[in-house]
C-alpha cells in the first residue's frame, strides 16, 4: 500500500460535490491495490467532517471499491467502515438531518439536550449503490439529557446499541 496526501483534495471535493454543506478533512489516505480481485482499498485515520459550525471527529474511514466498476464509471464502492470518536450527540443529529430530515429526526433533535455518541458503522453496497441489508451500526451514548413533553428532563442517559436490518438492540441502560 501507499500512503499519500496527494489525493486528499480530490476525495474532499467529491464529498463536497454530493452535499455542499458537508466538508471532509483528511490527514492522509492509504491506498492498497488488491490484484487478486481487482479492488482498491482506501483508509484514512483521524478524518474530520465539518458542517455549519460543527465538527465530527472520526477515528477512521475505510472503504474498498471495484477497479473495474470504477473504470466503467459505474457505482464501484463495495463497503464502507466508519469509526467515530466520541462526539456531541446534537452534532451527530444535525448531520443526520442534512441527509435525512424526517419528522422523527426533527423531534429527536428537539428532545436531546446534551450527551455524546461513539459509533462504528459497517455498510456493504450492491452494484447500484444501495445499502445491503447486512449493515451494522454499534455504539455508545453517554451522559445524554432528554427533555420530555412535560418539560421534565431525564439526565445521565447511558446505553449501548446495535442496529441491524429490522433489529434494534439497546443494552446496559442507566438513567436518572
C-alpha positions, 0 to 999 in steps of 0.5 A, spaced: 500 500 500 501 507 499 500 512 503 499 519 500 496 526 501 496 527 494 489 525 493 486 528 499 483 534 495 480 530 490 476 525 495 474 532 499 471 535 493 467 529 491 464 529 498 463 536 497 460 535 490 454 530 493 452 535 499 455 542 499 454 543 506 458 537 508 466 538 508 471 532 509 478 533 512 483 528 511 490 527 514 492 522 509 489 516 505 492 509 504 491 506 498 492 498 497 491 495 490 488 488 491 490 484 484 487 478 486 480 481 485 481 487 482 479 492 488 482 498 491 482 499 498 482 506 501 483 508 509 484 514 512 485 515 520 483 521 524 478 524 518 474 530 520 467 532 517 465 539 518 458 542 517 455 549 519 459 550 525 460 543 527 465 538 527 465 530 527 471 527 529 472 520 526 477 515 528 477 512 521 474 511 514 475 505 510 472 503 504 474 498 498 471 499 491 471 495 484 477 497 479 473 495 474 466 498 476 470 504 477 473 504 470 466 503 467 464 509 471 459 505 474 457 505 482 464 501 484 464 502 492 463 495 495 463 497 503 464 502 507 467 502 515 466 508 519 469 509 526 467 515 530 470 518 536 466 520 541 462 526 539 456 531 541 450 527 540 446 534 537 452 534 532 451 527 530 443 529 529 444 535 525 448 531 520 443 526 520 438 531 518 442 534 512 441 527 509 435 525 512 430 530 515 424 526 517 419 528 522 422 523 527 429 526 526 426 533 527 423 531 534 429 527 536 433 533 535 428 537 539 428 532 545 436 531 546 439 536 550 446 534 551 450 527 551 455 524 546 455 518 541 461 513 539 459 509 533 462 504 528 458 503 522 459 497 517 455 498 510 456 493 504 453 496 497 450 492 491 452 494 484 447 500 484 449 503 490 444 501 495 445 499 502 445 491 503 441 489 508 447 486 512 449 493 515 451 494 522 451 500 526 454 499 534 455 504 539 455 508 545 451 514 548 453 517 554 451 522 559 445 524 554 439 529 557 432 528 554 427 533 555 420 530 555 413 533 553 412 535 560 418 539 560 421 534 565 428 532 563 431 525 564 439 526 565 445 521 565 442 517 559 447 511 558 446 505 553 449 501 548 446 499 541 446 495 535 442 496 529 441 491 524 436 490 518 429 490 522 433 489 529 434 494 534 438 492 540 439 497 546 443 494 552 446 496 559 441 502 560 442 507 566 438 513 567 436 518 572 
